[in-house]
Amino acid sequence: MVSFLDVDEDLLFPDSDGQPMADNTEQYEWIVKIKENLEILFVDNPHVFIAGDLLWYPLKSTLVGPVAPDVMVAFGRPKGRRGSYRQWREENIAPQVVFEILSPNNTKAEMTRKLEFYDRYGVEEYYLYDPDKLRFQGWQRQTENLTKIISINNWISPRLGIRFVLDSSGLEIYRPDGKKFLTSVEFSEQFEQQKQQAEKERERAEAEKQRAEAEKQRAEAERKKAEKQKRRADKLAQKLRELGVDLEEE
C-alpha cells in the first residue's frame, strides 16, 4: 500500500488547475498592470515575491484545494521562479496582499469562497476590482478576520504604500512617490518620450559644444590677428627709427 508520504508531491499538488489566466482582455490587462507595476515598485527588495495567477497551496493536504489569486504579494519570500506557491516550502508565510479582477464569468458564490479562503489562511489585505461596473472593494485584517474597508477611495495600502483612487472613469493606482500605475503601452510611450527628450538634450549639448568651439576659434583668430598687427607695427616703428624719426618726440 502506497502512503501519502510516498507519492510525488508534484502529483498531489500540481502547478496548474487547467483554468485560463483571464476570461477577457480587460481582465488580463489589469492583472498584468498591477503585477508588473508592483514588480517595478519592489524591484530593489529581494525579499518581496510577486506573482500573477499562481496556485497557492496553504496546507500540505489534499483536503484543502488551492486558489490562484490574480495577483499576490508575499513579503519575506525571495524573488524567483515557482510553479506554484506551496506555503510549507515558504517558511509557512502566507501572501499578505492579494488582488482579484472580476470578469463576467466570476460568480458571487465563487468570490465568496475566495474571500473565505483569504480570511481563513492569513491574507492581510484583499482588493477586488470590477472594471465593467467600476466597482472597487477592499478588506483589511483586523485582529482575527478580514474586515471590509468602508472608505476605500483614496485608501493607502498599509503593506504596499500604494493609493487607490476611484472616479467615474474607473480605478487609478498611484505609487508612494505619486506616479501613476501605467500599462505596458503607456510605459512604452513614456520611454519613447524620455528617449526623444534625451536626444534633444544631447543635440542641445552638442550645439553648445560646437558654439563654444567656434567661439574659441574666433578668439584664437582675433589673438593671431592682433599679434600680426603688433608685429607689423613693431616693424614699422623699427623702419622709422632707422630713418632717424624719433617716435617718442612726436
C-alpha positions in Angstrom: 0.0 0.0 0.0 1.4 3.4 -1.0 1.3 6.0 1.8 0.7 9.8 1.4 4.4 10.4 2.0 5.5 8.1 -0.8 3.5 9.9 -3.5 5.4 12.5 -5.6 4.5 15.9 -4.2 4.1 17.3 -7.7 1.4 14.8 -8.4 -0.5 15.7 -5.2 -0.1 19.5 -5.7 0.1 20.2 -9.4 1.2 23.6 -10.7 -1.8 24.1 -12.9 -5.5 23.8 -12.4 -6.3 23.9 -16.1 -8.1 27.3 -15.9 -7.2 30.2 -18.1 -5.4 33.2 -16.5 -8.1 35.6 -17.6 -11.5 35.5 -19.3 -11.2 38.6 -21.4 -8.6 41.2 -22.5 -9.5 43.8 -19.9 -9.2 41.4 -17.0 -5.8 40.3 -18.4 -4.6 43.9 -18.9 -5.5 44.7 -15.3 -3.7 41.6 -13.9 -0.6 42.4 -15.9 -0.8 46.2 -15.0 -0.9 45.6 -11.2 1.6 42.7 -11.2 4.2 44.5 -13.3 3.9 47.8 -11.6 4.3 46.1 -8.2 7.4 44.3 -9.6 8.8 47.7 -10.5 7.9 49.2 -7.2 9.8 46.5 -5.3 12.5 45.7 -7.8 15.2 46.6 -5.3 13.8 44.5 -2.5 14.9 40.8 -3.0 12.5 39.6 -0.3 9.2 40.5 -1.9 7.8 37.8 -4.1 5.0 38.9 -6.6 3.1 36.6 -8.9 0.1 36.6 -11.2 -2.4 33.7 -11.4 -0.1 31.4 -9.4 -1.7 28.5 -7.4 -1.4 29.0 -3.7 -1.5 25.8 -1.5 -1.8 27.0 2.1 -1.6 23.5 3.6 0.2 20.3 2.7 -3.1 18.5 2.5 -5.2 17.3 -0.5 -8.3 18.1 1.6 -7.7 21.8 1.0 -7.8 22.9 -2.6 -5.6 25.8 -3.9 -6.6 29.2 -5.0 -4.9 31.3 -7.7 -5.1 35.0 -6.9 -5.0 37.2 -9.9 -2.1 38.9 -8.2 -0.4 38.1 -4.9 2.4 39.6 -2.9 4.4 37.8 -0.3 6.8 39.8 1.9 9.7 37.9 3.4 10.0 35.5 0.5 12.7 35.7 -2.2 12.1 36.5 -5.8 12.4 33.7 -8.2 10.6 31.2 -10.4 7.9 29.0 -8.9 5.4 26.6 -10.4 3.1 27.2 -7.5 3.2 28.7 -4.1 3.4 25.8 -1.6 3.3 27.5 1.7 5.1 24.8 3.6 8.1 25.5 1.3 7.9 29.2 2.0 8.6 29.2 5.8 4.8 29.0 6.1 4.5 32.6 5.1 1.1 33.3 3.5 0.8 36.0 0.9 -0.1 39.2 2.7 -1.8 41.0 -0.2 -4.0 39.6 -2.9 -5.9 41.2 -5.8 -8.8 39.9 -7.8 -10.1 41.3 -11.1 -13.7 40.4 -11.8 -14.9 39.1 -15.1 -18.4 38.3 -16.2 -17.7 34.6 -15.6 -17.0 35.0 -11.9 -20.0 34.1 -9.8 -21.0 35.6 -6.5 -20.6 32.1 -4.8 -17.0 31.8 -6.3 -16.0 35.2 -5.0 -17.5 34.5 -1.6 -15.4 31.3 -1.3 -12.3 33.2 -2.2 -13.0 35.8 0.4 -13.4 33.0 3.0 -10.2 31.3 1.8 -8.2 34.5 2.1 -9.8 35.2 5.5 -9.0 31.7 6.8 -5.4 31.5 5.6 -3.9 34.8 6.7 -4.2 37.4 4.0 -3.8 40.9 5.5 -5.2 42.9 2.6 -7.6 41.8 -0.2 -8.6 44.1 -3.1 -11.4 43.3 -5.6 -12.0 45.4 -8.7 -14.8 45.0 -11.2 -13.8 47.0 -14.4 -17.2 46.5 -16.0 -19.1 48.1 -13.1 -16.3 50.3 -12.0 -16.6 48.9 -8.5 -13.7 48.6 -6.2 -13.7 46.9 -2.8 -11.1 46.1 -0.1 -10.7 44.2 3.1 -8.1 44.5 5.8 -7.3 42.1 8.6 -8.5 43.5 11.9 -7.3 41.2 14.8 -8.5 37.8 13.5 -10.6 38.5 10.4 -10.7 40.4 7.2 -12.9 43.4 7.6 -14.4 45.4 4.8 -12.8 48.8 4.2 -15.6 51.3 4.3 -13.8 54.4 2.9 -11.9 52.8 0.1 -11.5 55.8 -2.2 -8.0 57.4 -1.7 -7.2 54.4 0.5 -3.4 53.7 1.0 -2.4 50.1 1.4 -0.5 49.7 4.7 1.7 47.0 3.2 2.3 48.3 -0.3 2.1 52.1 0.2 0.1 52.5 -3.0 -3.0 54.7 -3.2 -6.3 53.7 -4.9 -8.5 56.4 -6.5 -11.9 55.6 -8.0 -13.9 58.0 -10.0 -16.4 57.9 -12.9 -13.6 56.9 -15.3 -12.5 53.9 -13.3 -9.7 52.9 -10.9 -6.3 54.6 -10.8 -3.5 53.3 -8.6 -0.6 55.6 -7.5 2.8 54.7 -6.2 4.1 56.2 -2.9 6.0 58.8 -5.0 2.7 59.9 -6.6 3.4 58.3 -10.0 0.5 56.5 -11.6 0.5 52.8 -12.4 1.0 52.5 -16.2 0.1 50.0 -18.8 2.8 48.4 -20.9 1.8 50.7 -23.8 2.0 53.8 -21.5 5.4 52.7 -20.3 6.5 52.3 -23.9 5.2 55.8 -24.8 6.8 57.3 -21.7 10.1 55.6 -22.6 9.9 56.9 -26.1 9.2 60.5 -24.8 12.2 60.2 -22.4 14.3 58.9 -25.2 13.3 61.8 -27.5 13.9 64.3 -24.7 17.4 62.8 -24.0 18.2 63.0 -27.7 17.1 66.7 -27.7 19.3 67.3 -24.7 22.2 65.6 -26.4 21.7 67.7 -29.5 21.5 70.8 -27.5 24.7 69.9 -25.6 26.4 69.2 -28.9 25.2 72.5 -30.3 26.6 74.3 -27.2 29.8 72.5 -27.6 30.1 73.5 -31.3 29.3 77.1 -30.4 31.9 77.1 -27.7 34.4 75.6 -30.1 33.5 78.2 -32.7 33.9 81.0 -30.1 37.3 79.6 -29.1 38.4 79.5 -32.8 37.2 83.1 -33.2 39.0 84.2 -30.2 42.1 82.4 -31.4 41.8 84.1 -34.8 41.4 87.5 -33.1 44.5 86.8 -31.0 46.6 85.9 -34.0 45.3 88.9 -35.9 46.2 91.2 -33.0 49.7 89.6 -32.8 50.1 90.1 -36.6 49.1 93.7 -36.4 51.5 94.2 -33.5 54.4 92.7 -35.5 53.6 95.0 -38.4 53.5 98.0 -36.0 56.8 96.9 -34.5 58.4 96.6 -37.9 57.1 100.0 -39.0 58.5 101.5 -35.8 61.9 99.9 -36.5 62.0 101.3 -40.0 61.1 104.8 -38.8 63.9 104.6 -36.2 66.3 103.6 -38.9 65.3 106.7 -40.8 66.0 108.8 -37.8 62.5 109.5 -36.9 62.1 109.8 -33.1 58.7 108.4 -32.4 58.7 109.5 -28.8 59.2 113.2 -29.7 56.2 113.0 -32.0 
